[in-house]
Amino acid sequence: MSEFCFYGDPLLEIMIVNPSSVRNVFIEIFKIKGRKVTVQDITRRTTMLLRQFPRVENLKLWTYIVVLLRRAQGILPNLPEFGRLTYLHLNKVRLETLIRLLHKAPLLETLFILQVTHGKCAVNDETVPLCLLSSLKVVKYGLSSGDEDELCLMKYVLENAAVLKRMVVFPSRMSDTSDEKQKDLVEKMKQVQKELLSFPKCSNVASIEFIS
């Protein structure tokens, strides 16, 4: 088995047969309406599931749990180091949590993020993840607000990603917003474009693309 897909209840206990052979993992966790579940319960089960795939190369994690990782004590230290991970796709993630996750993926080449949620913009206080210094080549980023957190992340990547080739920025909420909000987001895209192009870049070959 080279691929594992899971969509469902975070409280299910799943044990994988021969998990070391799995290279592609897609996990979508959702909370069943009406069920009383603590953040600690959810994160513990999610951690147990992720720990079974130390050799995963492509990981797509869609879950609101990633947003709450900062509040769930102990989950990040308990995650394995994904020593073979080259592709990471997240739907939502807190800024400071993302940086910590990057420390777990030293060979990451492509990072796809649909939305960064509000969090403390303190990435400069962190040791730069190894993947930024040596392997990260492509970043695809869904812009949802153009606020300080989003600009902070993009600036941080541009300043530290030594072998970056492409940063692609696109509006992440165009399909589920009103016409007025879509117009506002397009205007913010223009402002973000102007700011991003003024940021210093560590990689001499990095290009910044904007998709509207």
C-alpha positions as CSV (number, residue, x, y, z in Angstrom):
1,M,0.0,0.0,0.0
2,S,1.5,3.3,-1.1
3,E,-1.5,5.6,-0.4
4,F,-3.7,6.2,2.6
5,C,-6.8,8.4,2.7
6,F,-9.0,9.1,5.7
7,Y,-12.1,11.2,6.0
8,G,-14.0,11.2,9.2
9,D,-14.4,11.2,12.9
10,P,-11.2,12.1,14.8
11,L,-12.1,9.8,17.7
12,L,-11.8,6.6,15.6
13,E,-8.6,4.6,16.5
14,I,-6.9,3.5,13.3
15,M,-4.0,1.1,13.1
16,I,-2.3,0.8,9.7
17,V,-0.9,-2.5,8.4
18,N,2.6,-2.0,7.0
19,P,2.6,1.8,7.4
20,S,6.2,2.1,6.3
21,S,5.2,1.5,2.7
22,V,2.8,4.5,2.6
23,R,4.1,7.4,0.7
24,N,1.0,9.5,0.0
25,V,-1.4,10.5,2.9
26,F,-4.6,12.5,2.7
27,I,-6.4,13.1,6.0
28,E,-9.5,15.2,6.5
29,I,-10.7,15.4,10.1
30,F,-14.1,16.8,11.0
31,K,-16.0,17.0,14.3
32,I,-19.4,15.3,14.3
33,K,-22.1,17.8,15.3
34,G,-23.4,17.3,18.8
35,R,-20.6,15.1,20.0
36,K,-18.7,16.4,23.0
37,V,-15.0,16.2,22.1
38,T,-12.1,18.1,23.7
39,V,-9.2,19.6,21.7
40,Q,-6.9,17.3,23.6
41,D,-8.8,14.2,22.6
42,I,-8.8,15.2,18.9
43,T,-5.2,16.2,18.8
44,R,-4.1,13.0,20.6
45,R,-5.9,10.8,18.1
46,T,-4.6,12.8,15.2
47,T,-1.1,12.6,16.5
48,M,-1.4,8.8,16.9
49,L,-2.5,8.6,13.2
50,L,0.2,10.8,11.9
51,R,2.9,9.0,13.8
52,Q,2.2,5.9,11.8
53,F,3.6,7.5,8.6
54,P,7.2,8.5,9.3
55,R,8.1,7.8,5.6
56,V,5.3,9.8,4.0
57,E,6.4,11.9,1.1
58,N,3.2,13.7,0.2
59,L,0.9,14.9,3.0
60,K,-2.4,16.6,2.7
61,L,-4.0,17.5,6.0
62,W,-7.4,19.2,6.0
63,T,-8.6,19.8,9.5
64,Y,-9.6,22.7,11.8
65,I,-7.4,20.9,14.3
66,V,-4.3,22.4,12.7
67,V,-5.7,25.8,13.7
68,L,-6.0,24.7,17.3
69,L,-2.6,23.1,17.7
70,R,-1.2,25.9,19.7
71,R,-3.9,25.3,22.4
72,A,-3.3,21.5,22.5
73,Q,-0.3,21.0,24.8
74,G,2.2,18.5,23.7
75,I,1.1,17.6,20.2
76,L,4.0,19.2,18.3
77,P,6.8,17.5,20.3
78,N,5.0,14.2,19.9
79,L,4.9,14.4,16.1
80,P,7.6,12.4,14.3
81,E,10.1,14.1,12.1
82,F,8.9,13.6,8.5
83,G,12.3,12.9,7.1
84,R,11.1,12.1,3.6
85,L,8.3,14.6,3.3
86,T,8.6,16.7,0.1
87,Y,5.0,18.0,-0.3
88,L,2.8,19.5,2.4
89,H,-0.8,20.8,1.8
90,L,-2.7,22.4,4.6
91,N,-6.1,24.1,4.5
92,K,-5.7,26.2,7.6
93,V,-2.9,26.8,10.0
94,R,-1.8,29.2,12.6
95,L,1.4,31.1,11.7
96,E,3.5,30.0,14.7
97,T,2.3,26.4,14.3
98,L,3.3,26.3,10.7
99,I,6.9,27.3,11.5
100,R,7.0,24.4,14.0
101,L,5.6,22.0,11.5
102,L,8.3,23.1,9.0
103,H,10.9,22.1,11.5
104,K,9.5,18.5,11.3
105,A,10.1,18.4,7.5
106,P,13.8,19.0,6.7
107,L,13.5,17.9,3.0
108,L,10.2,19.8,2.2
109,E,10.2,21.1,-1.4
110,T,6.6,22.3,-1.9
111,L,4.3,24.0,0.6
112,F,0.6,24.6,-0.3
113,I,-1.4,26.7,2.2
114,L,-5.0,27.8,1.7
115,Q,-5.2,30.1,4.7
116,V,-3.1,31.3,7.6
117,T,-5.2,32.2,10.6
118,H,-4.6,34.9,13.1
119,G,-1.7,34.2,15.4
120,K,1.3,35.9,17.0
121,C,3.6,37.2,14.3
122,A,6.8,36.2,16.0
123,V,8.5,34.0,13.4
124,N,11.7,36.0,13.6
125,D,12.1,34.6,17.1
126,E,12.3,31.1,15.8
127,T,15.3,29.1,14.5
128,V,14.9,29.0,10.7
129,P,13.7,25.5,9.6
130,L,16.2,23.5,7.7
131,C,13.9,23.1,4.7
132,L,13.9,26.8,4.2
133,L,17.6,26.9,4.1
134,S,18.2,24.0,1.8
135,S,15.1,22.4,0.0
136,L,11.9,24.5,-0.2
137,K,11.5,25.5,-3.9
138,V,7.7,26.2,-4.3
139,V,5.3,28.0,-2.0
140,K,1.6,28.3,-3.0
141,Y,-0.3,30.6,-0.8
142,G,-4.0,31.4,-0.5
143,L,-4.5,35.0,0.4
144,S,-7.6,35.5,2.5
145,S,-7.2,39.0,4.1
146,G,-3.8,40.5,3.3
147,D,-3.3,41.2,7.0
148,E,-0.1,41.4,9.1
149,D,0.1,37.6,9.7
150,E,-0.1,36.7,6.0
151,L,2.5,39.4,5.0
152,C,4.7,38.3,7.9
153,L,4.8,34.7,6.6
154,M,5.5,35.6,3.0
155,K,8.2,38.0,4.0
156,Y,9.7,35.4,6.3
157,V,9.8,32.8,3.5
158,L,11.3,35.2,1.0
159,E,14.0,36.3,3.4
160,N,15.0,32.8,4.4
161,A,14.2,30.4,1.6
162,A,17.6,30.1,0.0
163,V,16.6,27.8,-3.0
164,L,13.1,29.1,-3.5
165,K,12.1,29.2,-7.2
166,R,8.4,30.2,-7.1
167,M,5.9,31.8,-4.8
168,V,2.4,31.7,-6.1
169,V,-0.2,33.9,-4.4
170,F,-3.9,33.5,-5.1
171,P,-7.2,34.6,-3.4
172,S,-8.3,31.7,-1.3
173,R,-12.0,32.7,-0.7
174,M,-13.2,33.8,-4.2
175,S,-15.6,30.9,-4.6
176,D,-17.6,31.4,-1.3
177,T,-17.8,35.2,-0.9
178,S,-20.1,37.9,-2.1
179,D,-19.2,40.1,-5.1
180,E,-18.4,43.0,-2.9
181,K,-16.0,40.9,-0.7
182,Q,-14.4,39.5,-3.9
183,K,-13.7,43.0,-5.1
184,D,-12.2,43.9,-1.8
185,L,-10.0,40.9,-1.9
186,V,-8.8,41.7,-5.4
187,E,-7.9,45.2,-4.2
188,K,-6.0,43.7,-1.3
189,M,-4.2,41.4,-3.8
190,K,-2.9,44.5,-5.6
191,Q,-1.6,46.0,-2.3
192,V,0.0,42.8,-1.3
193,Q,1.6,42.5,-4.7
194,K,3.2,45.9,-4.3
195,E,4.5,45.1,-0.8
196,L,5.8,41.6,-1.7
197,L,7.8,42.9,-4.6
198,S,9.5,45.3,-2.2
199,F,10.6,42.6,0.2
200,P,14.2,41.3,0.1
201,K,14.7,37.8,-1.3
202,C,17.3,35.3,-0.2
203,S,17.0,33.4,-3.5
204,N,18.3,35.1,-6.6
205,V,16.1,33.0,-8.8
206,A,12.8,33.3,-6.9
207,S,9.8,34.6,-8.8
208,I,6.5,35.8,-7.4
209,E,3.3,35.1,-9.3
210,F,-0.1,36.5,-8.6
211,I,-3.2,34.7,-9.7
212,S,-6.5,36.7,-9.5
